[in-house]
């Protein structure tokens, strides 16, 4: 078995997952399970979104969704 490859999630996927929690009131654990997101990752995305809703996934001037 080789090394595990990280899955990359684009910004629209992240925003939809966040919307399911913040607007529809779904539990983050349920959304993570349903979408196949590792445990705790959605919580991290939500924190980033709450800090900077316009550009939550921007790192060092480059969008991390690329």
Order of alpha helices (4+ residues) and beta strands (2+ residues): alpha-alpha-alpha-beta-beta
